[in-house]
Amino acid sequence: EGIERVWSGLGGVATSLKEMSPGSHHDTLEDHIGHWNWCKVIGLGSILKRRLVNAVAEFQRHFEPWVNFTKQQRHHAPTWKKMVNDFKPQVSGVNPYANTLENQYCGFFAIYY
């Protein structure tokens, strides 16, 4: 889908490309796509800043509920933390995020939603 974004920006160029020789056609496409990429690079700083600000806000929003949840699950939390920490270095181990209860949640959502 990423390439389709470039094609949408090249719609106005398409009519003039029909009249060009193959070399000019290639140069024009290269110039327009190069400009497209340059605009993406120039805008990268602002989009990364916006994403960082959003991530920090989401972290702050979720941190306190996570702490409360962890406190309420004191007997389970250390085991869960160990499972996650054991999984991080080697990805080949058992995935602690995988659902161990087969199709339990599908029935839950079918009933309540």
C-alpha positions in Angstrom: 0.0 0.0 0.0 2.9 2.3 0.5 3.7 2.5 -3.2 0.1 3.5 -3.9 0.6 6.7 -2.0 3.3 7.7 -4.5 1.1 6.8 -7.4 -1.7 9.0 -6.1 0.7 12.0 -6.1 1.9 11.2 -9.6 -1.5 11.5 -11.2 -0.9 15.0 -12.6 2.4 13.9 -14.1 0.9 11.0 -16.1 -0.6 13.0 -18.9 2.7 14.8 -19.6 4.7 11.5 -19.5 2.7 10.3 -22.6 4.4 12.9 -24.8 7.9 12.3 -23.6 10.7 10.2 -24.9 11.7 7.2 -22.8 14.7 9.0 -21.3 12.8 12.1 -20.4 10.0 9.9 -19.1 12.5 8.2 -16.7 14.1 11.5 -15.6 10.7 13.1 -14.9 9.5 10.1 -12.8 12.8 10.0 -11.0 12.6 13.7 -10.2 9.0 13.6 -8.9 9.6 10.4 -6.8 12.8 11.9 -5.5 10.9 15.0 -4.4 8.2 12.8 -2.8 10.9 11.0 -0.8 12.6 14.3 0.1 9.3 15.6 1.5 8.9 12.5 3.6 12.4 12.9 5.0 11.8 16.5 5.8 8.6 15.6 7.6 10.1 12.7 9.5 11.2 14.9 12.4 7.8 16.3 13.1 6.0 12.9 12.7 8.5 11.2 15.1 8.1 14.0 17.6 4.3 13.7 17.4 4.5 9.9 17.8 6.8 10.3 20.8 4.5 12.8 22.5 1.6 10.4 21.9 3.6 7.5 23.3 4.6 9.3 26.4 1.0 10.4 27.0 -0.2 6.8 26.5 2.4 5.5 28.9 1.4 8.0 31.5 -2.3 7.1 31.0 -1.6 3.4 31.3 1.1 3.3 33.9 -1.1 3.9 37.0 -3.7 1.3 36.0 -0.9 -1.2 35.3 0.6 -0.6 38.8 -2.8 -1.1 40.4 -3.4 -4.2 38.4 0.0 -5.6 39.4 -0.7 -4.8 43.1 -4.0 -6.7 42.9 -2.3 -9.7 41.2 0.7 -10.0 43.6 0.7 -13.8 43.5 0.6 -13.9 39.7 2.7 -10.8 38.7 6.2 -12.2 39.5 5.5 -15.3 37.4 4.2 -13.2 34.5 7.2 -10.8 34.7 9.6 -13.8 34.7 7.8 -15.3 31.7 8.1 -12.0 29.8 11.8 -11.4 30.7 12.7 -15.0 29.8 11.0 -14.6 26.5 12.7 -11.3 25.5 16.3 -12.5 24.9 15.4 -15.5 22.8 12.4 -15.4 20.7 12.4 -19.1 20.1 11.0 -19.9 23.6 7.4 -20.2 24.6 5.5 -17.0 23.8 4.0 -15.7 27.1 1.6 -13.5 25.0 0.0 -16.5 23.3 -3.4 -17.6 24.4 -3.1 -20.9 26.2 -6.9 -21.3 26.4 -8.0 -22.4 23.0 -11.1 -20.6 21.7 -12.2 -19.4 25.1 -12.3 -15.7 24.2 -14.1 -16.3 20.9 -17.1 -17.7 22.8 -16.9 -14.8 25.3 -17.1 -12.2 22.5 -19.8 -14.1 20.7 -22.0 -14.0 23.8 -21.4 -10.5 25.0 -20.8 -8.6 21.7 
